[in-house]
Amino acid sequence: MPKSRPAPDVSPPLPAPVNAAKPGGIRNLPDSALPQVAGFFQLLAEPSRLRVLHLLREQPQCVGDLARACGSSTANISRHLAQLQHHGLVHREGRGTHVYYRIADPSVYALCDLVCGQLARQHARIAKAGASVLRP
């Protein structure tokens, strides 16, 4: 009796590996720094902080303006800003009786744009797939 051959693998090819040896890559960090990396991602895992970062992308703003734009209390936004400042993402600057915040490290937007671009592509694929299913 002839032996059956295994079915050929028809899965799509894997994407080319990303060059992880770039400066600043995870390969250049000691294992002891990984909790700090995780803390950075945890910081960005809060929608209100992402909204604040987005608003600060345009121009420096005071706490009251950010609170109104976010629909939150000034106390809540102040707590988020304190965390962002502690991690070096925003800079605090007093101007008279107001305190203004601005982005201290614009590289955070590269990460946000990368993630948002990936999500936009996923949503487009899902919408396209859904539209093709709904066609008669």
N, C-alpha and C positions, 0 to 999 in steps of 0.2 A: 504494500500500500504506500503510495507516494506521500511524503511529508508535505504539509501545507506551509506555504511561506507566510511570514508575518505581513500584515497589511503595511503598505508604505506610509511613512509619516507625512501627512498633508497639512500639518500645522504651519502657520505663517512663520517666516524666519524671525529670529530674535533681532532686536535692534542692535546696532553696533555699540560696543561698550563706550561709556563716557570716560574721558580721560580723567581719572580720579587723582592723578599726580599733579594737578594744577596747584599753584600756590594757594594756600588757604583751604585746600581740600582736607577731607577727614583723615587721609593717610598721613598728613603732616601734623596731626594732633596726637598727643599722648592719650592713652585710655582714661587717664585721670580727668581729662577735659570733657569727656562725653556727657557727664551730668550737666555741665554748663551749656552744652549744645542742646540737650533736651530741655533745659530751662528756657532757652531762647525760643524754641518752638512752642513751648507751653505758653510763654508770654504772648505769642502771636495767635494762640488758639482761642482767644476771647474776641467775639465779634465787635464789642464796643471799642476795644483797643485798635482793631483793624479800621473801624470807622474813623477814629481819631487820627490815625496815621494818614488815612486817605484825605481827610480835611486839611491836615497840615502840609500835605503835598503842594497845595496851591500857594499858601502863604502862612506866616506866623499868626497865631490866634490866641486870644485870651480864654481863660477857662469858661467864662460865661457864654461867649459865642460858641464854643465847642459844645457846651451843655445844651444850648438851644438847638443847635444843628443836629445833635444826637438824640434829642428828646429825653435827656437824662438830667439828674440833679447835678449841681456844681460839685457837691461832695463826691458823688460817684465818679465823675470825670476827673476830679482832682486825684482820686486814688489810682485811677488808671494811668494818669500822667506821671504820678510818682513812680509807679512801677516801670514805665517806659524810660523815665529819666535814670532810674537806678541801673538799668541795663544799657544805658548809653545811647538810646535811640532818639531821645528828644533832649533839647537844651532849654533851660528855664532862664528867662530874662525879665528883670523888673523894669517897667517903664512908668514912672510916676506912681500912681496908686494901683496900677494893673500889672499883672504878671502875664507875659506872653510866652508861648511855647513854639519852638520851631524844630524841624528835623535836624538832628545832630549827625545821623549816619544815613545818607540817602541810599546806601546799598541795600537797605531793607526793601526798597521798592523793586529792585531786580528780582528778589525772591518772591515778592507778592505778585509781580507781573508774570513770572514763570508759572506759579501755581494757578493764577486766574486764567492765563492762556490755556493751560491744560484743561481746566474745568470748562472753559468755553468750547474747546474742541470736543470734549465728551458730550456736552449738551447738544452741540450741533449734530454729532453722530446719532444720538438718541432721537432727536427731532426728525432727522432724515429717515431713520429706520421706522419710526412711528408713522411718518407720512407715507412711506411705501406700503405699510401694512394697511393703512386706511384707504388706499386707492382701490377702486373697483376692478 
